[in-house]
Amino acid sequence: MPDHDWNAHYASGFTPWDSDEPDPALVATVEAGTIPAGRALEVGCGTGTNALWLAARGFDVLGVDVSPLAIDRARAKLSGAANACRFEVLDFLEDPPEGVFDFVFDRGCFHVFDAPEVRARFAALVAGVLAPGGLWLSLIGSTEGPPRDTGPPRRSAREIASAVEPALEILELRAIHFDLDVEMPPAAWLCLSRVRAVPVQPSTGS
């Protein structure tokens, strides 16, 4: 992860990304039937809200986060979902989990990396843990919207495509807003990708 102490955020209580409610974009995508229940991985799961929501809807979920404090809080929420949801302290870039998953979800994890090559590596690692036909849903801060000094990192559609397309096929890239309890929720991208059936082809020259 970037040089950022996520554990300190959880210790201080400064976690504006953690609303204790499942993300509306995730909810809408699953409830639309786009993502059938299966084995799921949430990267940057925080305190487990989205992972537990998925588990309650038939997914077998592994949530991972670099913050031990976040994982402790996620595990404290386990009850009836204990058999369908587990949490581990793990740095996805350094030690991706073993096995394959039908669905990978991240809400604001891919976008924290400033270096293009690191975002490309993140996407390639996602492709490496996805089962054939598997889907990745990523919610990413957007360059759209008015200037701001706080909030999620901003990434352009071009930056997203440059990182994702070599490894996965982009099915959908559309504008949304992060569901934050603020007067002007920051603009975001919903990026839905799947494992490639064929390698990416070069852009056609003129």
C-alpha positions in Angstrom: 0.0 0.0 0.0 1.1 3.6 -0.3 3.0 5.3 2.6 -0.2 5.8 4.6 -1.0 4.6 8.1 -4.5 3.2 7.6 -4.5 1.7 11.1 -4.0 5.2 12.5 -7.2 6.3 10.8 -9.2 3.5 12.5 -7.6 4.3 15.8 -8.5 8.0 15.6 -12.0 7.4 14.2 -11.3 9.3 11.0 -12.9 6.8 8.6 -15.2 8.8 6.3 -15.3 5.9 3.9 -16.8 3.6 6.5 -20.6 4.4 6.7 -21.7 1.1 8.3 -24.1 0.7 5.3 -23.4 -1.4 2.3 -22.4 0.6 -0.8 -25.5 1.5 -2.9 -23.6 0.8 -6.2 -22.7 -2.7 -4.9 -26.2 -3.3 -3.7 -27.7 -2.2 -7.0 -25.3 -4.3 -9.1 -25.9 -7.4 -7.1 -29.7 -7.0 -6.9 -29.9 -6.4 -10.6 -28.5 -10.0 -11.1 -25.3 -8.8 -12.7 -23.2 -10.7 -10.2 -24.5 -14.1 -9.1 -23.6 -15.5 -5.7 -20.3 -17.3 -5.6 -16.9 -17.1 -4.0 -16.1 -13.4 -3.4 -13.1 -11.4 -2.4 -13.3 -7.8 -1.0 -9.9 -6.0 -1.2 -9.7 -3.2 1.4 -12.7 -4.5 3.3 -12.4 -2.1 6.3 -14.7 -3.1 9.0 -16.5 -5.6 6.8 -19.8 -3.9 6.1 -19.9 -4.8 2.4 -18.4 -8.3 2.9 -21.1 -9.2 5.5 -23.8 -7.9 3.2 -22.6 -10.1 0.4 -22.4 -13.1 2.8 -26.0 -12.6 3.9 -26.9 -12.9 0.2 -25.4 -16.2 -0.5 -21.7 -15.3 -1.3 -18.8 -17.1 0.3 -16.7 -14.1 1.2 -13.1 -13.3 2.1 -12.4 -9.7 3.2 -8.8 -8.5 3.3 -7.3 -5.3 4.6 -3.9 -4.0 5.6 -5.2 -2.5 8.8 -5.2 -5.0 11.7 -7.6 -2.8 13.7 -10.1 -2.7 10.8 -10.0 -6.5 10.6 -10.5 -6.9 14.4 -13.6 -4.7 14.1 -14.8 -6.7 11.1 -14.4 -10.0 12.9 -16.3 -8.6 15.9 -19.3 -8.2 13.6 -19.4 -11.9 12.6 -22.4 -13.8 13.9 -24.6 -15.9 11.7 -22.4 -15.1 8.7 -19.3 -16.7 10.4 -19.4 -19.7 8.1 -19.8 -17.7 4.9 -17.5 -14.7 5.7 -13.9 -14.5 7.0 -11.5 -11.7 7.4 -7.7 -11.6 7.1 -5.0 -8.9 7.5 -3.3 -9.0 4.1 -1.6 -6.6 1.7 -3.1 -7.6 -1.7 -0.2 -6.1 -3.7 2.4 -8.1 -1.8 0.5 -11.3 -0.8 -2.7 -11.9 -2.8 -4.8 -14.7 -1.4 -4.6 -18.3 -2.7 -7.4 -19.8 -4.7 -9.8 -18.3 -7.2 -12.9 -16.1 -6.8 -16.0 -15.5 -8.9 -16.2 -11.9 -7.8 -13.7 -9.3 -6.6 -14.9 -6.0 -5.1 -13.1 -2.9 -4.0 -14.5 0.4 -2.9 -11.7 2.9 -3.2 -8.7 0.6 -3.0 -7.5 0.6 -6.6 -7.6 4.4 -6.8 -5.2 5.0 -3.8 -2.1 4.1 -5.9 -0.5 7.1 -7.5 1.9 5.2 -9.8 0.3 3.9 -13.1 2.4 0.8 -12.9 1.1 0.0 -9.5 -2.5 0.4 -10.6 -1.7 -1.9 -13.6 -0.2 -4.5 -11.2 -3.3 -4.3 -9.0 -5.5 -5.0 -12.0 -3.2 -7.9 -13.1 -3.4 -9.4 -9.6 -7.2 -9.2 -9.7 -7.2 -11.0 -13.0 -4.9 -13.6 -11.4 -7.4 -14.5 -8.6 -10.5 -14.4 -10.7 -12.1 -17.7 -11.9 -13.0 -18.0 -15.6 -15.9 -15.6 -16.3 -15.2 -13.9 -13.0 -16.1 -10.2 -12.4 -14.4 -7.3 -10.7 -16.4 -4.3 -9.5 -14.2 -1.3 -8.5 -15.5 2.1 -7.3 -13.0 4.8 -8.1 -12.6 8.5 -7.4 -13.2 10.6 -10.5 -11.6 13.7 -12.0 -15.1 15.1 -12.6 -16.8 17.5 -10.2 -15.6 20.8 -8.6 -12.2 21.3 -7.1 -11.7 19.8 -3.6 -8.9 19.4 -1.2 -10.2 16.4 0.6 -11.9 13.1 -0.3 -11.0 10.2 -2.5 -8.1 10.3 -5.0 -9.1 11.4 -8.5 -8.5 9.1 -11.5 -9.4 9.7 -15.1 -11.2 7.3 -17.4 -8.0 7.1 -19.4 -5.9 6.1 -16.4 -8.4 3.4 -15.4 -8.5 1.9 -18.9 -4.7 2.0 -19.2 -4.4 0.0 -16.0 -7.3 -2.4 -16.5 -7.5 -3.2 -20.2 -4.3 -5.2 -20.5 -5.5 -7.7 -17.9 -9.3 -7.6 -18.0 -12.1 -6.7 -20.4 -14.0 -3.6 -19.3 -17.7 -4.2 -19.4 -19.0 -1.0 -17.9 -17.4 2.3 -16.9 -19.9 4.9 -15.8 -20.2 8.0 -13.6 -21.6 7.7 -10.1 -21.1 9.4 -6.8 -19.6 8.0 -3.6 -22.3 7.6 -1.0 -20.8 9.8 1.7 -22.7 11.8 4.2 -21.6 15.2 2.8 -23.4 18.0 1.1 -21.7 17.3 -2.3 -20.7 13.7 -2.6 -17.5 13.2 -4.6 -17.8 12.0 -8.2 -16.8 8.5 -8.8 -16.5 5.8 -11.5 -18.1 2.4 -11.4 -15.9 0.0 -13.3 -17.1 -3.5 -14.0 -14.6 -5.9 -15.7 -14.2 -9.5 -16.4 -11.5 -12.0 -17.1 -10.5 -11.9 -20.8 -11.5 -14.7 -23.1 -8.9 -13.5 -25.6 -5.8 -11.2 -25.1 -6.3 -7.5 -25.5 -5.7 -6.4 -29.2 -3.6 -3.4 -30.2 -5.2 -0.1 -31.0 -5.7 0.3 -34.8 -3.3 2.7 -36.3 -4.3 5.3 -38.9 
